Amino acid sequence: MSQLFSPITLRSTEVANRIWTAPMCQYSVDLEDGVPTDWHLVNLGSFARGGAGMVFTEATAVSPEGRISPQDTGIWNDEQVQAWSRITSFIRSQGSVPAIQLAHAGRKGSTYKPWSTAHGTVPVEEGGWMPVAPSAVAFDGYATPRALDLDEIPGVVDSFVASGLRALEAGFEVLEVHAAHGYLLHEFLSPLSNFREDAYGGSLENRARLLLEIVRALRAAVGDIPVLVRFSATDWTDGGWDEEQTATVAGWAQDAGADFFDISSGGLVPAQIPLSAGYQVPFAHGIRSSAEVPVSAVGLISDAEQAEAIVAEGRADVVMMAREFLRDPHFPLRAAHELGFPIVYPPQYERARFR
């Protein structure tokens, strides 16, 4: 039996296998209203049709100013809920679990999409906005953000909760809180970006306070729906956020109601990252072992035997893939053939089954 193709249950939600798509930004909402389009339907739907156990949206903003770019998707209004509903319906129809990553970009918000001829922060007159952060310290090459006032922080919690409830209305079955890649919650967690002197800065307990308040409030609001947290396990910079702090806060987040942890790395500050196949898997394994929490591994995982070994050897409970799914939306169908697992094909594709 393939461990990669064994089911996994999060609370009352059963996922058919352990190959999940990682959230992948698309920067494709050309109307800049946060409403997902046909692109998002076809992009995410192809992963479900290809056999992914769980299909995640891109980082989906909980408020207009929480977007990375003006072209990001959102989940802050009813029009967005309606548009997401047809996407979640199709994902479910293919036997996959629709999941949403709830996000706030913080100081990395209001930026040009990657293939734009311009770079850095989009000015207000071009549809941008003033980004916010725990402290008025800019990400390299971006505009200086405005530090959130203490009395604004409860509104951040409320926006995650309201968006989580809208996501359930839209048909999502799993919620992920994005606390990685240098966005707002990671900015609060890391001492390299959080210089506050109030209850949300200084000690690890204080820097983790906002994330834990969000997890606790989501759990109270959404009942038995699985809640995940994505962490960057390290800033890859001395004196920054690291694996030990991640493991500690993962344990606290589990106590607050989180069910599962998606382990990535980097994104807070420019850093030299030694890329290699599966380079982030040791972080997932370390956090799984020390915090005794279930985790997924991501990062240059690109073939069936590699993915099977990660799960079978207990280095992670799940593998998440991004670039490999972009190259081959039907990767799980191919992986099942290579591992000798009799996966069910969409009947329309049965003639293409590997023999």
DRENTOR-166522 format. One record per residue (C-alpha): residue in three letters; x, y, z. Coordinates in steps of 0.001 Angstrom, whole numbers, plus 500000, padded with zeros to 6 digits. Each point is the difference from the previous one (the first is absolute). Layout:
<pts>
ALAXYZ;...
</pts>
This chain:
<pts>
MET500000500000500000;SER501156503511499215;GLN500115502278503036;LEU499742502990497674;PHE496614498789498786;SER498628499060503413;PRO497163502218501268;ILE500437502453502857;THR497285501450502238;LEU500004503510501459;ARG497215500203502565;SER497004498694498027;THR501462500740496557;GLU501534497051498169;VAL502540500740497274;ALA500515497237497429;ASN503779500271499762;ARG503032501910501260;ILE500927501899496832;TRP498617503507500450;THR500485503127497959;ALA501839502814501727;PRO498446503472499777;MET501272501670496813;CYS499528503714499336;GLN498567500672496542;TYR499722503827499916;SER497173499603497487;VAL497045502059501249;ASP500241502605497268;LEU496988501975501281;GLU501845500432503333;ASP496858499209501985;GLY501175496781501676;VAL497438497885498114;PRO501440496715498655;THR499568499467496276;ASP499858497249497389;TRP503795499793500324;HIS499653498950503640;LEU497279497480499173;VAL502070498318497309;ASN503302500234501871;LEU498740498573503292;GLY497532497670498305;SER502781498386497983;PHE501812499021503195;ALA496846498380501378;ARG499390498182496714;GLY503626498849500134;GLY499502498240503337;ALA501276502383502690;GLY498588499026503387;MET499616503627501066;VAL500019503075497778;PHE500986503318501572;THR499195503428498662;GLU502693502593499637;ALA500573502350502946;THR496500501466500203;ALA499716503367501694;VAL497784500548503027;SER499718503714499175;PRO500777502240497015;GLU503222501248501591;GLY500956496403500784;ARG500713499235496344;ILE503558499509498777;SER499134501629496684;PRO496885501729498674;GLN499475496863497870;ASP499635497608502966;THR496853498114500952;GLY498046500857503132;ILE497321498640502300;TRP498701503186501644;ASN496654500438498187;ASP496997498101498673;GLU500916500332496307;GLN503246498169500718;VAL498108497302501911;GLN497731499374497007;ALA502952499756497601;TRP501912497623502269;SER496917497786500353;ARG500123498687496439;ILE503716499229500433;THR499545498078503247;SER497079498112498461;PHE502156498782497122;ILE502900499046502290;ARG497658497890502133;SER498483498378496912;GLN503440498578499174;GLY500440498410503430;SER502381502660501342;VAL499631502180503081;PRO499788503757499309;ALA502168502012502392;ILE500657503719500304;GLN503054501849501262;LEU498891503074501962;ALA502648502679499721;HIS501023503557500755;ALA503087501256498175;GLY501008502614502558;ARG503017502034498917;LYS500307497914496811;GLY496596501205498801;SER499163502357497129;THR502758498678497725;TYR500192499508496267;LYS499390496493498663;PRO503272498198499214;TRP499858500318496209;SER499176503718500037;THR502539502348498452;ALA499884501997503253;HIS501258498715503345;GLY499506500748503670;THR496964501695501531;VAL497033501045497854;PRO499266503693500731;VAL496528501036501137;GLU499307501835496741;GLU500508496701498118;GLY497656497993502200;GLY502345499282502904;TRP499628500758503695;MET502029500683503130;PRO501134496615501360;VAL499879499272503725;ALA502341498000502226;PRO500872499424503655;SER502702502675499687;ALA500768502747497493;VAL502897498090498434;ALA500022499344496250;PHE500708496795498149;ASP503028500542497781;GLY499001502054496939;TYR496424500636501163;ALA498290503033501549;THR500189500508503762;PRO496798498622501552;ARG497870501620502653;ALA500250498312503415;LEU496656498676501192;ASP498614501821503017;LEU499221497800502989;ASP496268500652499638;GLU500104498820496344;ILE501235496506500815;PRO496616498571501071;GLY498758501001496548;VAL502660497765498428;VAL498711497063502052;ASP496431500834498988;SER500940500099496309;PHE501455496479500152;VAL496919498692501791;ALA497543501711497645;SER501935498702496991;GLY500097496512501475;LEU496219500007500361;ARG499608501299496446;ALA502322497221498824;LEU497714497397501551;GLU497035501640498279;ALA501951499711496724;GLY500423496256500514;PHE503563499735501276;GLU500550497082502356;VAL503416500941501418;LEU501401503370501120;GLU503691500886500147;VAL501381503044501823;HIS502992501389498110;ALA502743500813502523;ALA502954499527497625;HIS502005501606497184;GLY500418503405501567;TYR496334500964500015;LEU498192501664502912;LEU499834497168502542;HIS503591498946499266;GLU500985503665500445;PHE498505499901503491;LEU501760496715500796;SER503520500972498944;PRO502253502265502079;LEU501453501294496722;SER496757501790499138;ASN498203500449503333;PHE501366502801502158;ARG496824500689501966;GLU500188500797503701;ASP496430499037500872;ALA498280496639500560;TYR500705498952496387;GLY503771500464500000;GLY503121498967501875;SER499700496509501480;LEU499083496937497951;GLU496660499851501816;ASN499250503565498964;ARG501137499596496390;ALA497813496886499684;ARG496997501651501642;LEU498256501182496803;LEU500307496631498260;LEU498660498164503045;GLU497107502443500360;ILE499071499352496367;VAL500207496214500369;ARG497990500072503222;ALA497318502260498507;LEU499760497945496803;ARG499626496791501962;ALA497172501506502042;ALA498271501271496855;VAL500316497080497565;GLY499321496999502208;ASP501383496696498732;ILE501611501351496804;PRO503751499239499775;VAL502233503022500587;LEU503603499896498735;VAL502872502428500511;ARG502779500604497486;PHE503347500923501560;SER503339501001498601;ALA502245497858502182;THR502929502401499686;ASP500864503466498723;TRP503367498608498848;THR501582502924501868;ASP501803500111503341;GLY497823501415502760;GLY496781499375498119;TRP497099497594500231;ASP501224496402500172;GLU499013496365500275;GLU499989499930503801;GLN497612502958500225;THR497829498473497288;ALA499690496726501918;THR499119501817503213;VAL497330502158498380;ALA498613497018498057;GLY499399498292503323;TRP498254503095501332;ALA497936500281496814;GLN498931496374500315;ASP498820500732503534;ALA498097503003498605;GLY498177497803497493;ALA502214499507496949;ASP500026496492498547;PHE502917499855497575;PHE503110501955499015;ASP501286500806496526;ILE503759500550500240;SER501830502219497520;SER502808502524500557;GLY501326503461499217;GLY498376503073498510;LEU500384502492502831;VAL503329501526498964;PRO502304499466497031;ALA502181496975500753;GLN502249497444498358;ILE497971496772499968;PRO501840496776499050;LEU497495498479497581;SER500054496262499370;ALA497458497217499577;GLY497783499841503087;TYR502067502686501732;GLN497227500923502442;VAL499045496449500982;PRO502432499956502980;PHE498117502964501487;ALA496683498179499721;HIS501531496871501530;GLY501612501930502848;ILE496799501833500900;ARG497937496817499712;SER502379498264502405;SER500600502719502566;ALA496487501475500182;GLU498238496660499356;VAL497652501587497456;PRO498956498807496517;VAL501726501849497158;SER500336500282496259;ALA503284500462498173;VAL500483502210496938;GLY502883501213497865;LEU501470498417496853;ILE498125496733500428;SER499578498832496439;ASP499881496210499568;ALA497928497112501262;GLU502703498005501775;GLN501285503107501798;ALA496478500892501165;GLU499236496423501073;ALA503198499791502040;ILE499264503264501847;VAL496653498670501208;ALA500986496345500444;GLU503056500898502097;GLY497952502262502286;ARG501753503213499034;ALA496625501605499289;ASP496377498924499964;VAL499289501599496627;VAL501949501441497075;MET498923503256498374;MET501114500936496508;ALA499881503192497977;ARG502296500132497001;GLU499573496302499229;PHE496234500479499799;LEU500507502930497639;ARG502153497790497788;ASP497650497039500274;PRO496507500564501452;HIS499499496220499851;PHE503065499172502092;PRO498026497769502431;LEU498757497833497117;ARG503559499540498771;ALA501352499434503523;ALA497384497318500666;HIS501130498134496890;GLU503661500266500952;LEU499272498734503516;GLY497681497251498820;PHE496920501410501728;PRO496641499453498245;ILE498619503541500048;VAL496561500818498588;TYR500229502041496791;PRO497370502506498869;PRO497905497891497585;GLN500612502524497232;TYR503742499297500332;GLU499829496239500466;ARG501370499347496498;ALA503155501870501027;ARG500690497771502994;PHE503629498863500192;ARG500169496320499063;
</pts>
